[in-house]
């Protein structure tokens, strides 16, 4: 049975994309056929939201499309004729009209073109056929909604408004959920069996064929299709191809979109994702160019956490983005060395200087109280600002304040010191001091795990004993484990007991104060649950790596890990965001996928994990 609510994604490598449900009805404001980034990869606008389509043959009319209208009406009935759907090599639908007749639609975006190509084909039956398609358009910011208004420029003699489209997912999220869309009229094609009707939607100014120039349109279609098919066939697996969706152009360089449909490129997400999206897939050139480009954004030792959709002013509000950058640089250099990949001298020098700038900035002290303390650990935080990845904030309410010395920040900081200290001995003493302090001060003996934060609110000796997943980075997910084997094993056991689910780690133990098992409700309710139990799939990479490490990584351990931890992710690839892994899931069964359906670090960590388990097994 086809899941009509699962979502498909096509991306253009520029920040733009097309997305929708298998059933064709839109459930999000972001579902669109042509959604383009005017300043790649940001400043996104929705140009074409969807379409109405129908086939006429032998005086009968068959709807191919379905819309969802307020107060909850599906119309017309195209989804009832949907026989099959596939995302390989791109979204392809097949509607069965009767026992002899069907219609196929394929949709793809050519790489680095602000363009969507749709092609309908009649299969079987006795013609002639008439295909009618009515575009539904808005021309709005992709975060906004559109209502009927007199200012809309139709530039056509026919003016149609389609009113009250209901976006069910937006309603569930407590957001505005009703939209009006306009249409300047429709298109029609007279077809015979096996003929195609081709519709090219473009915003890049490169398509000049007119409707009457059918031969040129068809030639262009075949060229674009052949080129894009050939490009996709070069990816060795479906996961490799899915990873490509997140790599985008930024200026003359590259970046990684944190997730579709609403994220842009975020520093923290980019550097975490890079290890899977680029390094695990062998895309070392892109990884080097990306890290080289981001090096120029360092300010006072800090990497920006995000670039806004409008304007280029970067936001420096993360303590861990810079540290993840250091880890990413190290992993890139190590992978390049192993693979025999030649790194340009200027790039290597630039990356090394960027790492030093970060460590020097953090050591001397920078924004938001970030500084190396006398115990060799990294202190950070000021009231009202959330600097770690647990960054939910609603108005002035910081849901999970972690001012002081968060555990994963120390793991990142000490790894950065140790890795850099191999070639620059200035950092060795601070690393040794910090590691001793970490082992002494973070160990929570009664619970057999690590405190989540020490020196809470910069008060010496104040600790936060909440059992959260951040402690796993002291054992796995980073190049260097910071604990002795007995304590490392206890941490893994504690995390497994309290936080492990089939699709990731809970962000808080069910025993913890404020635990929320389901990510539902309006913005305030969802932000309150975001890091208070909600499961994060990207954390599974660190957990499984830690699980393997404390069991010494033998071939039998690797085989057990593959059997125990990978099947649930393979299954999730077939639902929600098809071919991808969602941002989050509920913390309680059935662990329903929530949040962003296409998330870079979720997919990236799955790719990294699969490479770890396979390469270690083969080694």
C-alpha positions in Angstrom: 0.0 0.0 0.0 1.3 3.4 -0.9 1.8 5.9 1.9 0.4 9.0 0.4 1.8 11.3 3.1 5.5 10.4 2.7 7.5 13.2 1.2 9.9 13.3 -1.8 12.7 15.8 -2.4 14.5 17.1 -5.5 17.3 19.7 -5.0 19.2 22.0 -7.4 22.6 22.3 -5.7 21.9 26.0 -5.2 19.6 25.9 -2.2 16.4 25.6 -4.2 14.3 22.5 -4.3 11.0 20.9 -5.2 9.2 18.8 -2.6 5.8 17.3 -1.9 3.8 14.3 -0.8 3.4 11.1 -2.7 -0.3 11.7 -2.9 0.3 15.1 -4.6 -1.5 17.2 -2.0 0.5 19.7 -0.1 0.8 19.4 3.7 3.4 22.1 4.2 3.9 25.7 3.1 7.3 24.5 1.7 5.8 21.9 -0.7 6.4 23.4 -4.2 7.4 22.5 -7.7 9.7 25.5 -8.2 11.3 27.0 -5.1 14.4 28.9 -5.9 17.2 30.5 -4.0 17.8 34.0 -5.4 21.1 34.4 -3.6 22.4 30.8 -3.3 21.8 29.1 -1.0 19.5 31.6 0.7 16.7 34.2 -0.1 14.4 31.4 -1.2 11.0 32.1 -2.9 8.2 29.8 -4.0 7.2 30.5 -7.6 5.1 27.5 -8.5 3.3 25.7 -5.7 1.6 22.9 -7.5 -0.8 22.0 -10.3 -4.2 20.6 -11.2 -4.0 17.9 -13.9 -6.5 15.8 -15.8 -6.7 13.5 -18.8 -9.7 13.4 -21.2 -10.3 10.4 -23.5 -13.4 9.0 -25.1 -15.5 11.8 -23.5 -14.3 10.8 -20.0 -12.2 12.9 -17.7 -9.8 11.4 -15.2 -8.2 13.6 -12.5 -4.5 13.0 -11.9 -4.1 15.5 -9.1 -5.6 15.9 -5.6 -5.7 19.0 -3.4 -6.5 19.3 0.3 -8.9 22.1 1.1 -10.3 23.7 4.3 -12.1 22.3 6.3 -10.7 18.9 5.4 -11.8 18.0 1.9 -9.7 16.1 -0.7 -10.5 17.1 -4.3 -10.4 15.9 -7.0 -9.8 12.2 -6.7 -6.5 11.7 -8.5 -4.9 9.9 -5.6 -7.4 7.1 -5.9 -5.9 6.2 -9.3 -2.3 6.3 -8.1 -0.9 2.8 -8.7 2.8 3.2 -7.9 5.4 5.7 -6.9 9.2 5.6 -7.0 12.0 8.0 -6.2 14.6 6.1 -8.3 16.2 7.9 -10.1 13.7 10.7 -9.4 10.1 11.0 -8.4 7.9 9.0 -10.8 4.1 8.5 -10.5 1.9 6.0 -12.3 -1.9 6.4 -12.4 -4.1 3.6 -13.7 -7.1 4.9 -15.6 -8.6 1.6 -16.6 -7.5 -1.9 -17.3 -5.6 -0.8 -20.5 -4.6 2.8 -19.9 -2.2 4.5 -17.5 -0.3 7.8 -17.2 3.2 8.2 -15.9 4.7 11.5 -14.6 8.4 11.9 -13.9 9.8 15.0 -12.2 13.5 16.0 -11.9 15.7 19.1 -11.3 18.8 19.4 -13.4 21.9 20.0 -11.3 22.7 23.6 -10.6 19.7 24.9 -12.6 16.8 26.8 -11.0 14.5 24.6 -12.9 12.0 21.7 -12.6 11.2 19.4 -15.5 7.9 17.4 -15.6 7.0 15.0 -18.3 3.7 13.1 -18.6 3.5 10.0 -20.8 0.4 8.0 -21.9 0.9 4.2 -21.6 -1.5 2.0 -23.5 -5.1 2.7 -24.5 -6.6 4.2 -27.7 -6.2 7.9 -28.2 -6.4 10.6 -28.8 -5.9 12.0 -25.3 -6.0 15.5 -24.0 -3.9 16.4 -21.0 -4.8 19.6 -19.1 -2.6 21.2 -16.5 -3.3 24.3 -14.5 -0.4 25.8 -12.5 -0.9 27.1 -9.0 1.4 29.9 -8.2 2.2 32.4 -5.4 5.6 34.2 -5.8 6.2 34.4 -2.0 8.9 34.0 0.6 9.1 30.3 1.3 8.4 30.7 5.0 5.3 32.8 4.4 1.7 32.0 3.2 -0.2 33.7 0.4 -3.8 35.0 0.4 -6.0 36.4 -2.3 -5.1 40.0 -3.0 -5.7 42.7 -5.6 -1.9 43.3 -6.0 -1.2 40.0 -7.7 0.1 40.5 -11.3 -1.5 37.8 -13.5 -0.3 39.3 -16.8 -3.0 37.2 -18.5 -6.6 37.6 -19.6 -7.8 34.8 -17.3 -7.6 35.3 -13.6 -8.2 32.4 -11.3 -8.0 32.1 -7.5 -7.9 28.7 -5.8 -8.8 29.3 -2.2 -8.4 27.7 1.2 -5.7 25.0 0.6 -5.2 23.3 4.0 -1.7 22.4 5.1 -2.2 19.7 7.7 1.4 19.6 8.9 1.4 23.3 9.5 -1.8 23.0 11.5 -0.2 20.2 13.6 2.7 22.5 14.3 0.5 25.3 15.5 1.2 27.6 12.6 -0.9 29.4 10.0 -2.1 26.6 7.7 -4.5 28.0 5.0 -3.4 29.5 1.7 -4.9 30.9 -1.5 -3.1 30.3 -4.8 -3.5 32.0 -8.1 -3.4 30.7 -11.7 -3.1 32.7 -14.9 -4.8 29.9 -16.8 -3.9 26.4 -18.0 -2.0 24.4 -20.6 -3.2 21.5 -22.7 -1.6 18.8 -24.9 -3.2 16.6 -27.5 -1.4 13.2 -27.2 -1.3 9.7 -28.5 -0.1 6.6 -26.7 3.6 6.8 -25.6 3.8 10.5 -26.4 5.1 12.9 -23.8 3.8 16.2 -22.6 6.8 18.2 -21.3 6.5 21.1 -18.8 9.6 23.1 -17.9 9.5 25.5 -15.0 12.5 27.7 -14.9 13.7 30.8 -12.9 17.3 31.0 -14.2 16.6 32.8 -17.5 18.3 30.0 -19.5 15.1 28.5 -21.0 14.0 30.5 -24.0 11.8 28.0 -26.0 8.2 29.1 -26.5 5.2 26.8 -26.2 5.0 26.5 -30.0 8.7 25.4 -30.3 7.9 21.8 -29.4 10.8 20.3 -31.2 13.3 22.5 -29.3 11.5 21.8 -26.0 11.7 18.0 -26.6 15.3 18.2 -27.5 16.1 20.2 -24.5 14.2 17.7 -22.3 16.1 14.7 -23.6 19.4 16.4 -23.2 18.6 17.5 -19.6 17.2 14.1 -18.7 20.2 12.2 -20.2 22.7 14.4 -18.5 21.0 14.3 -15.1 20.5 10.5 -15.3 24.1 10.0 -16.1 25.1 12.1 -13.2 22.9 10.2 -10.7 24.1 6.8 -12.0 27.6 7.7 -10.9 26.7 7.5 -7.2 27.5 4.1 -5.9 24.5 3.9 -3.5 21.2 5.6 -2.8 22.6 7.1 0.3 25.5 8.6 -1.6 23.0 10.2 -4.0 20.9 11.4 -1.1 23.9 13.0 0.5 24.5 15.0 -2.7 21.2 16.9 -2.0 22.7 18.8 0.9 25.8 20.1 -0.9 25.1 23.5 -2.3 27.0 26.5 -3.8 27.8 29.5 -1.6 29.5 32.2 -3.5 32.5 30.6 -5.3 32.7 27.8 -2.7 30.5 25.0 -1.2 28.4 24.6 1.9 26.0 22.0 3.4 22.3 22.7 3.9 21.4 21.6 7.4 18.0 20.2 6.3 15.1 20.6 3.9 12.7 22.2 3.7 13.3 25.1 6.1 17.0 25.1 7.2 19.8 26.9 5.4 23.6 26.2 6.0 24.4 26.3 9.7 28.0 26.1 10.9 27.5 23.4 13.5 25.4 21.2 11.3 27.8 21.7 8.4 30.9 20.5 10.2 29.1 17.6 11.9 27.6 16.6 8.6 30.7 16.9 6.6 32.2 13.7 7.9 29.4 11.7 6.5 28.1 13.8 3.6 31.6 14.4 2.1 34.3 12.2 3.7 32.4 9.0 4.0 31.3 9.4 0.3 34.8 10.1 -1.0 34.1 13.7 -1.9 37.3 15.1 -0.6 37.6 18.0 -3.1 34.2 19.3 -1.9 35.2 18.8 1.7 38.4 20.8 1.3 36.8 23.6 -0.7 34.1 23.8 1.9 36.4 24.0 4.9 38.6 26.4 3.1 35.7 28.7 2.3 34.4 28.7 5.9 37.9 29.5 7.2 37.4 33.1 6.1 34.4 33.5 8.4 36.3 33.2 11.7 35.8 36.1 14.0 37.4 36.3 17.4 38.0 32.6 17.3 34.4 31.8 16.5 32.7 30.3 13.5 29.3 31.6 12.6 26.4 29.3 13.4 24.1 30.4 10.7 23.6 32.9 7.8 20.1 34.4 7.8 17.8 33.9 4.8 18.0 37.7 4.1 21.3 39.5 4.3 24.8 38.2 4.7 25.4 39.2 8.3 26.5 36.0 10.0 25.4 35.1 13.5 28.1 34.1 16.0 26.1 32.4 18.7 27.6 28.9 19.0 30.4 27.6 21.2 30.6 24.2 19.5 30.5 25.2 15.8 34.2 26.2 15.9 35.2 23.1 17.7 33.4 20.9 15.3 35.3 22.7 12.5 38.6 21.7 14.1 37.4 18.1 14.2 36.2 18.3 10.6 39.6 19.7 9.5 41.5 16.9 11.3 39.2 14.2 9.8 39.6 15.7 6.3 43.4 15.7 6.6 43.4 12.2 7.9 41.1 10.9 5.3 43.0 12.7 2.5 46.3 11.2 3.8 44.8 7.6 3.9 43.3 8.0 0.4 46.4 9.6 -1.1 44.5 12.7 -1.9 46.7 15.7 -2.7 45.8 18.9 -0.8 46.9 22.2 -2.3 49.6 23.8 -0.1 47.7 27.0 0.2 44.5 25.2 1.4 46.4 23.1 3.9 48.1 26.3 5.3 44.7 28.1 5.4 43.0 25.3 7.3 45.9 24.9 9.8 45.8 28.7 10.5 42.1 28.6 11.0 42.4 25.9 13.6 45.1 27.9 15.5 42.9 31.0 15.3 40.1 29.1 17.0 42.2 27.7 19.8 43.9 31.0 20.4 40.6 32.8 20.4 39.0 30.4 22.9 42.1 30.3 25.1 42.3 34.1 25.4 38.5 34.5 25.7 35.9 35.6 23.3 32.2 36.3 23.1 29.6 35.0 25.5 32.1 34.2 28.2 33.8 31.5 26.2 37.3 31.0 27.8 39.7 28.4 28.9 39.5 28.2 32.7 42.3 27.4 35.2 41.4 23.7 35.2 42.0 23.4 31.5 38.3 23.1 30.7 36.2 25.4 28.5 33.7 27.7 30.2 30.9 29.3 28.2 27.6 31.1 28.5 25.7 34.2 29.5 22.0 34.5 30.5 19.5 34.4 27.7 21.8 32.9 25.0 22.0 29.2 24.2 25.4 28.3 22.8 25.3 24.5 22.6 23.4 22.3 20.1 20.6 22.1 22.7 19.5 25.5 21.5 15.7 25.7 21.7 14.6 29.2 22.7 11.1 30.6 22.7 11.0 34.3 23.2 13.1 35.0 26.2 12.8 31.4 27.5 15.9 29.3 27.0 14.5 25.8 27.4 17.7 24.0 28.3 20.1 26.6 29.8 23.6 25.0 30.0 25.8 27.9 31.2 29.0 26.7 32.7 31.0 23.7 31.4 28.8 21.4 29.3 30.2 17.9 28.9 30.2 17.6 25.1 31.9 21.0 24.8 34.8 19.6 26.9 35.0 16.5 24.8 35.2 18.7 21.7 37.7 21.1 23.3 40.0 18.4 24.6 39.9 16.5 21.3 40.8 19.8 19.5 43.7 20.4 21.8 45.0 16.8 21.5 44.7 16.7 17.7 46.4 20.1 17.2 49.0 19.3 19.9 50.5 16.6 17.7 52.1 19.2 15.5 51.9 22.3 17.7 53.2 21.4 21.2 51.8 24.5 22.8 48.5 22.8 23.4 49.7 19.6 25.0 49.9 20.9 28.6 46.4 22.3 28.4 45.1 19.1 27.1 46.7 17.0 29.9 45.4 19.4 32.5 42.0 19.4 31.0 41.7 15.7 30.7 42.7 15.2 34.4 40.1 17.8 35.4 37.5 16.2 33.2 37.9 12.7 34.7 37.9 14.1 38.2 35.2 16.6 38.0 32.6 15.1 35.6 32.3 11.7 37.0 28.9 11.1 38.7 29.7 8.1 40.8 26.1 7.4 42.2 24.7 7.2 38.7 27.7 5.7 37.0 27.8 8.3 34.3 28.9 11.9 33.6 27.3 15.2 34.7 25.8 17.1 31.9 27.2 20.4 33.0 29.6 21.4 35.8 30.2 24.8 37.3 26.6 25.6 36.4 26.0 29.3 35.9 29.8 29.7 36.5 29.3 28.7 40.1 32.2 26.5 41.1 31.1 23.0 42.2 27.5 23.3 41.0 26.5 20.4 38.8 23.6 19.3 36.6 23.1 15.5 37.0 20.4 15.2 34.2 21.0 12.1 32.2 21.4 13.5 28.6 23.1 12.1 25.5 25.9 14.7 25.5 28.1 12.5 27.6 28.5 9.9 24.9 31.0 12.2 23.1 33.5 11.5 25.8 33.6 7.9 24.6 32.5 7.9 20.9 31.8 10.2 18.0 35.2 12.0 18.3 38.7 10.7 17.5 39.8 10.5 21.1 38.0 8.8 24.0 38.6 10.7 27.3 37.7 8.1 29.9 39.4 5.0 31.2 37.7 1.8 30.0 35.6 1.0 33.1 34.1 4.5 33.2 33.6 4.5 29.4 31.7 1.2 29.6 29.5 2.6 32.4 28.6 5.7 30.3 27.6 3.5 27.4 25.5 1.3 29.6 23.8 4.3 31.2 23.0 5.9 27.9 21.7 2.6 26.5 19.5 2.1 29.5 18.0 5.6 29.7 18.2 7.1 26.2 18.6 4.5 23.4 15.7 4.0 20.9 15.7 2.3 17.5 16.3 5.6 15.7 18.6 7.6 18.0 19.1 8.8 21.5 16.5 10.6 23.7 17.7 14.1 24.7 16.6 13.5 28.3 16.0 10.4 30.4 12.3 9.6 30.9 13.2 9.9 34.7 14.3 13.5 34.2 12.3 16.5 35.3 10.4 18.0 32.4 10.6 14.9 30.2 8.4 15.1 27.1 7.7 11.9 25.2 6.1 13.5 22.1 7.0 16.4 20.0 3.6 17.9 19.3 1.6 21.1 19.7 2.3 24.8 18.9 5.7 26.4 18.7 6.0 26.9 22.5 5.0 23.3 23.2 7.3 21.9 20.6 10.3 24.0 21.7 9.6 22.8 25.2 10.0 19.2 24.0 12.8 19.7 21.5 15.6 18.7 23.9 13.5 17.3 26.8 13.2 13.8 25.6 12.8 14.1 21.8 15.0 11.6 19.9 17.8 12.8 17.7 19.0 10.2 15.1 22.3 12.0 14.5 23.5 11.0 18.0 23.3 7.3 17.0 26.7 7.7 15.2 28.5 8.6 18.4 26.6 6.0 20.4 27.4 3.1 18.2 31.0 4.1 17.8 31.2 4.3 21.7 29.4 0.9 21.9 31.9 -0.7 19.6 34.9 0.9 21.3 34.1 -0.4 24.8 33.8 -3.9 23.2 37.2 -3.6 21.5 35.8 -3.5 17.9 36.2 -7.2 17.1 34.7 -8.6 13.9 31.9 -10.2 15.9 31.2 -6.9 17.6 31.0 -5.2 14.3 28.6 -7.8 12.9 26.4 -7.5 16.0 26.4 -3.7 15.7 25.3 -3.9 12.0 22.6 -6.3 12.9 21.4 -4.5 16.0 21.5 -0.8 15.0 21.2 -0.4 11.2 17.8 -2.1 10.2 15.7 0.5 11.9 17.4 3.2 9.8 17.1 1.2 6.6 13.3 1.0 7.3 13.1 4.7 8.0 14.6 5.5 4.6 11.4 4.1 3.2 9.0 6.5 5.0 8.6 10.1 6.1 11.3 11.9 4.0 11.9 9.2 1.4 15.5 8.1 1.0 16.6 10.3 3.9 16.6 10.4 7.7 14.4 12.9 9.7 15.7 15.5 12.1 14.0 14.0 15.2 11.4 11.4 16.3 9.1 11.1 19.3 10.7 9.7 22.4 8.0 7.1 22.9 6.7 4.3 20.6 6.1 4.2 17.7 8.9 6.8 17.5 7.1 8.8 14.8 9.5 11.0 12.7 9.1 14.7 13.4 10.7 18.0 12.6 12.6 18.4 9.3 12.0 15.3 7.1 15.4 15.6 5.3 18.2 16.3 7.8 21.9 16.5 6.8 23.5 15.4 10.0 21.1 12.5 10.5 21.9 11.1 7.0 25.6 12.1 7.4 26.0 10.2 10.6 24.3 7.1 9.1 26.8 7.2 6.2 29.7 7.7 8.7 28.4 4.8 10.8 28.0 2.4 7.9 31.5 3.2 6.7 32.9 2.7 10.2 31.2 -0.7 10.6 32.1 -1.9 7.1 35.6 -0.6 6.9 36.5 -1.8 10.5 35.0 -5.2 9.6 37.0 -5.5 6.4 40.1 -4.3 8.1 
